[in-house]
């Protein structure tokens, strides 16, 4: 299976001009796949993917609108491994490995009730260059929780509701790679992986396939979803910055929205760390347990 010819040409162009500077790109789906800012390129994985993509306003394709307006959005009705968006990301190897180990993905999404009623899973991205194995971040549409088998499932993506979903990967001092998941700015899940492992991305210096896929899975674990904005960076955005972004804004992923999260936070940092009403040594133990988990 091959990506479209213009995607391959874009890969060659980015390979020729790739630099060591950090990469950030955002797409706001204003009737096409052009970037709002940045040099990474988004394309259709196949003509089937293009046929299953519909552009319009949030009012027309979702109903409710994100805070601050009625932006243009894309309705993606992908069902097979040929239906996906391919991202030629322009990121270079980092985290001490041969691949892109440190990165951030943010997606402003709306999943209709009908998707929850009629489908089992929705994959948000796939690191595999040919989209020929399992996706790497899902929502279980039966439980509403977000994750992957390696890390577990946490949080709650409500149907008929705009959510800002973010995931980061960050190399640690000991060489492990910490994964963090956020919904509407709230940290809901943490995982751990290895350098150059399953979740790393092919770098821009790879001559064959310097890309990954948005909204992709090899065996059709997909469902209709509306996306108003998507963002990629080849570094792990700090948890405090993602928290500050809050919920969805009509202006896109990197524009702060309202602080409207109703998610249960995985981490908390009061003096009474264990919440028992008393500040004592047990709070220190609770803090150390949280620190061991990688909570920010």
Buried (B, 14 or more C-beta within 10 A) or exposed (E): EEBBEEBBEBBEBBBEEBEEEEBBBBBBBEEEBEBBEBBBBBBBBBEBBBEBBBBBBBEEBBEEBBBEEBBBBBBBBBBBBBBBBBBBBBBBBBBEBBBBBBBBBBBBBBBBEEBBEEBBBBBBBBBBBBBEBBBBBBBBBEEBBBBBEEBEBBBBBBBBBBBBBBBBBBBEEEEBBBBBBBBBBBBBBBBBBEBBBEBBBBBBEBEEBBBBBBBBBBEBBBBBBBBBBBBBBBBBBEBEBBBEBBBBBBBBBBBBBBEEBEBEBBBBEEEBBBEEEEEEEEBEEBBEEBEEEBBB
